[in-house]
Amino acid sequence: MALLEVKDLKVRVEEREILHGLTLTVNEGEVHAIMGPNGSGKSTLSHVIAGKPGYEVTDGQILFRGEDLLEMDPDERAAKGVFLAFQYPVEIPGVATMTFLRTALNAQRKARGESEYSTPDFLKKVREVSKSLNIPQDMLKRGVNVGFSGGEKKRNEVLQMALFEPSLCILDEMDSGLDIDALRIAADGVNALRSPKRAMVVITHYQRLLNYIVPDFVHVMSRGRVVKSGGKDLALELEASGYTQFEDAA
Amino acid sequence: MPAVQETVERVKRIDVDQYRYGFETLIDSEKAPKGLSEEIVKFISQKKNEPAWMLQWRLEAYRRWLTMTEPTWARVDYPKIDFQDLYYYAAPKPKKTVTSLDEIDPEILKTYEKLGIPLREVAMLEGVEPKPGEQDPAQRKIAVDAVFDSVSVATTFKAELKKAGVIFMPISEAIREHPELVQKYLGSVVPTSDNFYATLNSAVFSDGSFVYVPPGVRCPMELSTYFRINERNTGQFERTLIIADKGSYVSYLEGCTAPQRDENQLHAAVVELVAHDDAEIKYSTVQNWYPGNSEGKGGIYNFVTKRGDCRGANSKISWTQVETGSAITWKYPSCILRGDNSRGEFYSIAISNGFQQVDSGTKMIHLGKNTSSRIISKGIAAGKSQNTYRGLVTAHRKATGARNFTACDSLLIGDKCGAHTVPYIEAKNSSATFEHEATTSKISEDVLFYCIQRGLSQEEAVGLVVNGFVKDVLQQLPMEFAVEAQKLISISLEGSVG
């Protein structure tokens, strides 16, 4: 059974149709890149999979291990293993990152009927993971993303990904706002999480990111549909020739 | 449905009638007939075996009150109160003087149990002492002066406090046992003529706490009062007086919940604090009275006058409050910074939901030289509530070098509520430095979605964001109270998002 099946998905935002019948299948262990110009519906797809309010699904299906994802609340989806790394992670003043991580992890575990982490076990785990991502301990004491640089915010997303161990990671424009060094650190973190049990959907505008996170499949989106799919070479082809060729295809 | 819209829907559906603490205790009570007159004032005074000077004081206040009118400047709206339609005195029938837990009416103890705040102090009351030198916060000592309806039913820890020289007792007892102190200080911060409700309180106050900390003494424990209003239609008129003599320190905790009522209940308390040279008083409140039902009916009317007088040089008074209950809140814990180098602080969390109306804030009156004050106010409005911060910061002509910092932040949940900030600032000398910051924000959909995507329920997400918002103030509470307050905030948010 596929991990994620998006079937003929049609989505509206305020009466305007953004996705016009999108189909995508992702299996465990695979890394898919979704590329496309601004406004092609890439971020809409990621938001709908995660369950962000404000989108109306008018047709189609999203199945996660065969279960209807659209019937679940966003927190249920998270507990099932759907993780969205945000393009713009929000700031939550007054809530220490450590507190946030622990609250979220335990909420997910509780929803799955697992025991909550004890404080020492949790601290040990966080220290391990944050060390591997080059995240200083004092960053964990600060408010969630408050005063973080772009790179720190993205690393914090990867840290959560590593802690929560989701089976599907959607990375929404992870490269936006990052310089090359920050990008490399974040991408290394992501690569370390690649596993035969975990799938990733990497959404990006530029080919650049895919030099660091090398995908198994590349899909080109235009005007709310997947217009071309291929291997990692498709990304290079796009870099050379641009998206305009697909504007007509859509 | 967008998350905020959903919150709004849920708020609409709250069954406020299921107010957790809405229950009655059936104990015999002895009440005065309805209405207010000189006879009633005499009745109250007589019930308490008060000396003549006290009765005289009450009667003067009563006569003054007759000439006053209710204040209308606050941003609150409620039907006119018929002051002749209220009871002004109710007390559990006295059995005998209480010296131990066993002697307290079991019904009253059950009430505390149901509150979910089983007397943390029960262990202490039963003589379970923490090991010497142990500073586990859960084991730290708290002395309780339990006020049930209008009469203190148990005053504990007297012996240990006595050893330190601290006087902590119901004010009705203090009037008999320490008349010289009461006469010297009562009404010296909030005069009987101060305002309509304070004057009413002066005439009919039922009971409350009295604390005196002698010079140089650091009070060995946190002093605490839980009280609830229990008698149908009974006005509750608390009167508390705390005096910290030179170089002393005391921390006082006040917490309360009230059972459900159809009729509105009037509460008009007066709290007076006096800090002499180098003394410090920390006064913390968690208030969770019945806020009214889903139509906005019932609920407590809370008209409180709280004022601290930093009478001596280098003295300090700090107010911390967490306000979640009451239909109407009219409350401005204030500091008069009379002594040179004295300091006043006000930390407040005010949460309003349903049809609650809160008009709260503080007054910092700088009279002495180099006085400083700090105001941190966090208002959270949900449902159809109105939440107003009203604050006055003033520096007298002689208050050279006065400094104030004020930060008022408001958080809105949904789009049917309102948050208002009304600062009054007056500097009568050119060396005063006043800073004022104010922000109003809505709880953002993006922030909620971020938390929910990480596995938190909507309710947990709102709780987390709000607890972050109020963190600066929660940190000011004594540890034992901070935990309780955090729970209370979550409970009141449980109510606010379904």
Interface residues (C-beta under 8 A of the other chain):
Chain A: A50 G51 K52 P53 G54 D73 P74 D75 R77 A78 A79 F83 L84 F86 P89 V90 E91 I92 P93 G94 V95 F100 T103 A104 L105 A107 Q108 A111 G143 Q160 F164
Chain B: M1 P2 A3 Q5 E6 S444 E445 D446 V447 F449 Y450 C451 I452 Q453 R454 G455 L456 S457 Q458 E460 L464 V465 N467 G468 F469 V470 K471 D472
